[in-house]
Amino acid sequence: MDSTKHSLKDFLYIPDADIMERASIFQSYTNDIREKHHYQYRRVSLNGSGPTMEVIDHYTGKVREMIYMASNDYLNLTRHPRVLVAGQSALLKYGAGAGSVPLLGGTMDIHCQLEKDVAAFKGCEDAIIYTSGFGSNSNTLLALLSKQDIAILDQYVHASIVDGCSKTNIRYFRHNNLEALERILSKAQDEYVTKLVIVDGVYSMDGDIAPLDKIVELAHQYGAYVMVDEAHATGVIGENGRGTPEHFHLESKVDIVAGTFSKGFGAVGGFIASNSNLIEYLRFYSRGYMFSTAMTPQAAGSLCEAMKVIVEEPELRDKLWDNIRYFRENLLSLGFNLGQAETAIFPIIIGDDWKVKELGRRLDEMGIYVNPVFYPAVSRNLSRIRISLMAEHTREHLDAALNALEDLGREFGIIKEAAKQDIAATIK
């Protein structure tokens, strides 16, 4: 099979092919991707998340050190000494697992402490914690919304939100477009019992920030609630790294604050923070909470400490933002299209799936670990290389990536001749 003539979407449904036949056909597709050295998935690390990573090469089997620019570990808390010690202490005190679901026998005092800390961190009355960020979004929305309600979604919200709204009515509005949002709110005002506007604080593929202050004002004006997914905002924006509500001075004014522990917090899991009545309701009606064993004590211990680190060590966020500003200025000076990116996520928008795959291959060969993103994850005209930065990336790491991108941008015709300039001239 020629993989260039197909996309992942083609294998979701194949007429008259059962699940085993479909899997076999899909295997021929991935085999061709491998032959073209476009298989940039499941690259195996030997040393965990960090600014550099030892990776087993897919094609040679050899271990290579790469500059890791595909992580959501923005503050490098996965390996922070305080976070590690707190996790080790919890592991030794409570054991490797919780032993039961949280509603019955699996809740420990360290889980209660984490919920209390999350609620305070996000300016809410109470919080509920889950074992995955995807599960926290999808299971919360499945529990809350029915056919008499409507979810009004920014078109770029995370897949976990879309999946969670499968049992309710859905309307999408154009990304960050307040006029489009208001038109939907106006029509839905008297048609549905619950109207819930759902946005990401920082968008995972575009790195831009939702205009949450205006969205909250508009939604409340039409009797709707607002839920914000803080996955990529927590630790990154806000004066104390508390995320989008803090960034817009809206703490306690957003109805539902969601997020994951697997990015800025440096561990794993997810949370929902809201008023105490809603959180208690979720404890009994969110199936992903009720029927999943509680979070491991080690993760809970690490997360309690990670929240303290985010507030008490602002120099980590300062370093991250120094890197963001430096990298962004240089990419723009070279002529790359970054869309509306303004945080630690950089979409280098190319709009050509083949070029994205080839660019990903060449960057991998040059020791730069990034994520190629193409259709159907994004529309064909917005296919891209997705790069994300960490606090511990050095100028040497950033310059190596910038030089590689400049060379390949010229070779592939991604940056225009007029915009080219020596990268060294832009380094300040």
C-alpha positions in Angstrom: 0.0 0.0 0.0 1.2 3.5 -0.8 0.7 5.4 2.4 0.9 8.8 0.6 -2.5 8.1 -0.9 -4.2 7.5 2.5 -4.7 9.0 5.9 -5.5 7.5 9.3 -9.1 8.5 8.7 -9.4 5.9 5.9 -9.2 3.0 8.3 -11.8 4.0 10.8 -14.5 2.3 8.7 -13.9 -0.1 5.8 -17.1 -1.4 4.2 -17.6 -5.2 4.7 -14.3 -5.6 6.6 -14.5 -6.9 10.1 -12.3 -5.7 12.9 -9.5 -8.2 12.2 -9.5 -7.5 8.4 -9.5 -3.8 9.1 -6.5 -4.2 11.4 -4.6 -6.2 8.8 -5.3 -3.6 6.1 -4.1 -0.9 8.5 -0.9 -2.9 9.1 0.0 -2.7 5.4 -0.4 1.1 5.7 1.9 1.4 8.8 4.4 -0.9 7.1 4.7 1.5 4.2 5.1 4.4 6.6 8.0 2.5 8.2 9.6 1.8 4.9 9.5 5.6 4.1 11.0 6.3 7.6 7.9 8.4 8.4 7.0 6.3 11.4 7.6 8.9 14.2 5.5 7.1 16.8 6.4 5.2 20.0 10.0 6.2 19.9 11.4 4.5 23.0 13.2 6.5 25.6 15.7 5.1 28.0 15.9 7.9 30.5 12.5 9.7 30.7 11.4 13.2 30.1 14.1 16.0 29.9 15.6 18.5 27.6 17.6 15.7 26.0 16.5 12.1 25.7 18.2 8.8 24.9 16.1 7.1 22.2 16.3 3.7 20.6 16.4 4.4 16.8 13.5 2.7 15.0 15.6 1.8 12.0 19.1 1.1 13.3 18.3 -0.1 16.8 21.1 2.1 18.2 20.7 4.5 21.1 20.9 8.1 20.1 20.8 11.3 22.2 18.2 13.7 20.9 17.0 17.2 21.8 13.6 16.5 23.1 11.0 19.1 21.9 7.9 17.0 22.0 7.1 17.0 25.7 4.4 18.6 27.8 6.6 18.6 30.8 7.0 22.4 30.6 8.6 23.0 34.0 10.5 19.7 34.1 8.7 18.6 37.3 8.8 15.0 36.3 12.4 14.9 37.6 12.3 17.8 40.1 14.1 16.6 43.4 11.3 17.8 45.6 8.7 16.1 43.5 10.6 12.8 43.5 11.2 12.8 47.2 7.6 13.4 47.9 6.6 10.6 45.6 9.1 8.2 47.2 7.8 9.0 50.7 4.2 8.4 49.7 5.2 5.1 48.0 6.9 3.8 51.1 4.1 5.0 53.5 1.1 3.8 51.5 2.4 1.2 49.0 2.3 0.9 45.3 -1.4 1.1 44.8 -4.7 2.3 46.4 -6.3 -1.2 46.4 -9.9 -0.1 45.7 -12.0 2.5 43.9 -12.2 5.9 45.6 -15.9 5.9 46.4 -15.6 2.7 48.4 -12.2 1.7 50.0 -9.5 3.4 47.9 -9.5 7.0 49.3 -6.5 7.8 51.5 -5.7 11.0 53.3 -3.2 11.9 50.7 -5.9 11.8 48.0 -8.0 14.1 50.2 -5.0 16.5 50.6 -4.5 16.5 46.8 -8.2 17.4 46.2 -8.0 20.2 48.8 -4.8 21.5 47.2 -6.2 21.4 43.7 -9.3 23.3 44.8 -7.2 26.0 46.5 -4.8 26.2 43.6 -7.6 26.7 41.1 -9.7 29.0 43.3 -12.7 26.6 43.7 -14.6 25.2 46.6 -13.7 21.5 46.0 -12.1 19.1 43.5 -12.3 15.5 42.3 -9.3 13.6 41.0 -9.1 11.0 38.3 -6.4 8.6 37.2 -6.2 10.1 33.7 -6.7 13.6 32.2 -8.7 12.2 29.3 -11.0 10.3 31.7 -11.5 13.3 33.9 -13.0 15.3 31.0 -14.9 12.6 29.2 -16.4 11.0 32.3 -17.4 14.3 33.9 -19.2 15.4 30.8 -20.9 12.0 30.4 -22.2 12.4 33.9 -23.4 15.9 33.6 -25.0 16.4 30.2 -28.0 14.7 28.6 -30.3 15.1 25.6 -32.0 18.1 27.2 -28.7 20.0 27.4 -26.3 21.4 25.0 -22.5 21.6 24.9 -21.1 24.6 23.0 -17.6 23.8 22.0 -14.7 25.7 20.5 -13.9 23.8 17.3 -10.3 23.1 18.6 -11.2 21.6 22.0 -9.5 18.4 23.1 -10.8 15.0 21.9 -11.6 14.0 25.5 -14.2 16.8 25.6 -15.8 15.8 22.3 -16.0 12.2 23.4 -17.6 13.3 26.7 -20.4 15.1 24.9 -21.5 12.0 22.9 -24.8 11.8 24.9 -25.8 15.5 24.5 -26.4 18.0 21.8 -23.2 19.7 20.4 -22.7 22.9 18.6 -19.2 24.1 17.6 -18.1 27.7 17.2 -15.2 29.0 15.2 -12.0 29.0 17.1 -11.9 31.9 19.7 -14.6 33.7 17.7 -16.9 35.6 20.1 -19.4 36.6 17.5 -19.9 32.9 16.4 -20.3 31.9 20.1 -22.9 34.6 20.7 -25.0 33.5 17.8 -25.1 29.9 19.2 -25.9 31.2 22.7 -28.7 33.4 21.5 -30.4 30.5 19.6 -29.9 28.0 22.4 -31.0 30.3 25.2 -34.5 29.0 25.5 -34.1 25.5 23.9 -32.0 23.6 26.4 -32.0 23.1 30.2 -28.2 23.3 30.7 -26.0 25.3 28.3 -22.3 24.6 28.8 -19.6 26.5 26.9 -16.4 24.5 26.8 -13.0 25.8 25.8 -9.3 25.0 26.3 -7.3 27.6 28.3 -4.3 27.0 26.1 -4.9 25.0 22.9 -2.7 22.0 22.5 -2.0 22.2 18.8 -1.9 26.0 18.4 -0.4 27.3 21.6 -2.8 30.2 21.8 -4.9 31.4 24.8 -8.7 31.5 24.9 -10.2 34.9 25.6 -11.6 33.5 28.7 -12.7 36.8 30.3 -14.9 37.6 27.3 -16.2 34.1 27.0 -17.3 34.0 30.6 -19.0 37.3 30.4 -20.8 36.4 27.2 -21.9 32.9 28.5 -23.2 34.2 31.8 -25.1 36.9 30.0 -27.0 34.2 28.1 -27.5 31.9 31.2 -24.8 29.4 30.2 -22.1 27.9 32.3 -18.4 27.8 31.3 -15.9 24.9 31.6 -12.2 25.5 30.8 -9.7 22.7 30.2 -6.4 23.9 31.8 -4.2 21.0 30.6 -1.7 23.2 28.8 -2.2 26.4 30.8 -1.4 25.1 34.4 2.2 26.0 35.4 2.7 28.1 32.3 0.4 31.2 32.5 -0.9 33.2 35.3 1.2 35.2 37.8 1.7 32.1 40.0 1.2 29.5 37.2 -2.3 28.8 38.3 -3.6 29.0 34.7 -6.1 30.8 32.6 -8.5 32.0 35.3 -5.6 33.6 37.2 -4.2 35.0 33.9 -7.5 36.8 33.4 -8.2 37.5 37.1 -11.3 35.2 37.0 -10.5 32.9 39.9 -13.8 31.6 41.4 -15.7 33.0 38.5 -15.4 30.0 36.1 -18.0 27.4 36.7 -15.9 24.3 36.0 -12.1 24.1 35.9 -10.7 21.0 34.4 -7.2 19.8 33.9 -4.6 17.1 33.7 -1.7 16.3 36.1 0.4 14.9 33.2 1.7 18.2 31.8 2.8 21.2 33.9 2.4 19.1 37.1 4.7 16.5 35.8 2.9 13.3 36.8 -0.3 11.6 35.6 -4.1 11.9 36.2 -6.7 14.6 35.9 -9.0 16.8 38.0 -12.2 18.8 38.0 -12.6 21.8 40.3 -15.9 23.5 40.9 -18.5 24.2 43.6 -18.8 21.5 46.3 -22.3 20.4 45.2 -21.2 19.6 41.7 -18.1 17.8 42.9 -20.1 15.6 45.3 -22.5 14.8 42.5 -19.6 13.6 40.3 -18.3 11.3 43.0 -21.5 9.3 42.7 -22.4 9.7 39.0 -19.0 9.8 37.2 -18.5 6.2 36.1 -14.8 6.7 35.4 -14.3 7.8 39.0 -16.7 5.2 40.6 -15.3 2.2 38.8 -11.6 2.9 38.5 -9.1 2.2 41.3 -7.9 5.4 43.0 -4.8 7.2 42.0 -1.5 5.7 43.1 -0.2 7.2 46.4 3.1 8.0 44.8 1.4 10.1 42.1 -0.7 11.9 44.7 2.3 12.7 46.9 4.3 14.0 43.9 1.4 16.2 42.8 0.9 17.8 46.2 4.6 18.8 46.1 4.5 19.9 42.5 1.8 22.4 43.3 4.0 23.9 45.9 7.0 24.0 43.5 5.0 25.9 40.9 4.2 28.7 43.3 7.4 28.7 45.4 9.9 28.4 42.5 8.8 31.0 39.9 12.2 31.0 38.4 11.2 27.8 36.6 8.4 29.6 34.8 10.7 32.6 34.2 13.2 30.3 32.5 10.4 28.7 30.4 9.2 32.2 29.3 12.8 33.3 28.4 12.9 30.2 26.1 9.5 30.9 24.7 10.4 34.5 23.8 13.8 33.6 22.3 12.5 30.8 20.2 9.5 32.6 19.0 11.4 35.7 17.9 13.9 33.6 16.0 11.3 31.5 14.2 9.3 34.5 13.2 12.5 36.3 12.0 13.2 33.3 9.7 9.7 33.5 8.2 8.0 30.5 9.7 4.2 30.5 10.1 3.4 30.0 13.8 -0.3 30.9 13.6 -1.4 32.7 16.8 1.0 30.8 19.1 1.9 32.6 22.3 2.9 30.0 24.8 5.3 27.0 25.0 3.6 25.2 22.1 4.9 26.2 18.6 3.0 25.0 15.5 5.2 25.4 12.4 2.4 25.4 9.9 3.3 24.0 6.5 0.0 22.8 5.0 1.5 19.9 3.1 1.3 16.4 4.6 4.2 15.1 2.6 6.5 17.9 3.5 5.5 17.5 7.2 6.4 13.8 7.1 9.7 14.4 5.3 10.6 17.3 7.6 9.8 15.1 10.6 12.1 12.4 9.2 15.0 14.7 8.6 14.7 16.4 12.0 14.7 13.0 13.6 17.9 12.1 11.7 19.4 15.4 12.9 18.7 14.5 16.5 15.7 16.9 17.0 12.7 15.1 18.5 9.5 16.9 17.4 6.0 15.8 16.5 4.8 15.9 12.9 1.0 16.5 12.8 -1.1 16.1 9.7 -4.6 15.2 8.5 -7.0 14.1 10.1 -5.5 15.5 13.4 -5.6 18.9 11.7 -7.0 20.0 8.4 -4.8 19.4 5.4 -4.0 23.1 4.9 -2.9 23.3 8.6 -0.5 20.3 8.8 2.5 21.2 10.9 5.5 20.3 13.0 4.5 20.7 16.6 7.3 21.8 19.0 7.0 22.4 22.7 9.6 23.9 25.1 10.8 23.2 28.6 12.3 25.3 31.3 15.5 23.3 31.1 16.2 23.7 27.4 19.4 25.6 27.1 20.3 28.2 24.4 22.5 25.5 22.8 19.5 23.2 22.5 17.3 26.0 21.0 20.0 27.1 18.6 20.6 23.6 17.4 16.9 23.3 16.6 16.7 26.7 15.0 19.6 26.0 12.8 18.2 22.7 11.7 14.8 24.3 11.0 16.4 27.1 9.0 18.3 24.7 6.8 15.3 22.4 6.2 13.0 25.4 5.8 15.1 26.6 2.9 15.5 23.2 1.4 11.8 22.5 1.5 10.7 26.0 0.4 8.9 26.6 3.7 10.5 29.9 4.4 10.7 32.5 1.8 13.9 33.8 0.3 13.3 37.3 1.4 12.9 36.2 5.0 16.1 34.2 5.2 18.9 35.4 7.4 21.8 34.0 9.4 20.4 32.6 12.6 23.4 33.9 14.5 22.5 37.5 13.7 19.2 37.1 15.6 20.7 35.6 18.8 20.7 38.2 21.5 
